[in-house]
Amino acid sequence: MTNNTSIKQTFFDRWAPSYDWLFPSVVYQAIHKRLLEYVNLPTSANVLDLGCGTGKLIHRLAINFPNLQGTGLDLSPEMISQANSRNCYPQRLTFLLGNAEEMPFGEEQFDAVFNTISFLHYPHPQQVFNEVSRVLRPGGYFYLVDSYFKWQDEFQYLSISPGGLNLYSPTAREKLGEEAGLNLQANYYLLGAVLLTIFTK
Ligand SMILES: C[S@@+](CC[C@H](N)C(=O)[O-])C[C@H]1O[C@@H](n2cnc3c(N)ncnc32)[C@H](O)[C@@H]1O
């Protein structure tokens, strides 16, 4: 594990026990709700939530799609422990520890991959896109939700601190997708500067 990855893991391990009770989680759950308006899944879909945190989004998906099977993957053992302790659908939802850059899954396994407010933390974004493309079946969807401020246009991405947070413009997202064999379908602002980008394989 790189130094940056271990800093992120420690940060999220500390946050995990109080994560669902703090203000950001309320905002994130409002974002999940808005995201659902754009989600298109086959019956009995098999989906992955990358950087799932405590599992709130995948629970919401399980409620809205009663035949859905889901896996949540997260770098933080404490986040995974919280997700497992609150798993209301143990027959349908599984939570696993792992890095988005090197996923423990076979090829073309998922109908859709979700990623909410997590991509900004990844030190090697292209590697994550390549992994998403590898695990998605042809015709599958990638729902990428992260902040992007319009004044960033000149920069394509914003490095707030070394190895810290990177925020990607629609153009930068499209380029990452193209390299990985994913086609950008649409961009929608969900809440303030939080931008959903939908890709298909
Ligand atoms: C702000 S939280 C968002 C959690 C959840 N997606 C949500 O919408 O509430 C960011 C999550 O990304 C996870 N994360 C950060 N880097 C990761 C990586 N390289 N691989 C997998 N998960 C990662 C963190 O552990 C944390 O749980």
The ligand as an ORCA input file, in Angstrom:
! r2SCAN-3c Opt
* xyz 0 1
  C     -16.670     10.401      1.516
  S     -16.746      8.653      1.607
  C     -18.157      8.284      0.543
  C     -18.779      6.969      0.907
  C     -20.029      6.615      0.104
  N     -19.736      6.388     -1.280
  C     -21.116      7.642      0.255
  O     -21.613      8.138     -0.770
  O     -21.504      7.943      1.404
  C     -15.382      8.123      0.585
  C     -15.130      6.623      0.691
  O     -14.175      6.229     -0.311
  C     -13.341      5.233      0.259
  N     -12.072      5.150     -0.515
  C     -11.106      6.088     -0.609
  N     -10.104      5.638     -1.385
  C     -10.470      4.395     -1.806
  C      -9.859      3.420     -2.654
  N      -8.666      3.635     -3.224
  N     -10.507      2.253     -2.870
  C     -11.740      2.020     -2.289
  N     -12.347      2.902     -1.486
  C     -11.729      4.085     -1.252
  C     -13.153      5.688      1.685
  O     -12.683      4.675      2.537
  C     -14.571      6.187      2.041
  O     -15.344      5.194      2.616
*
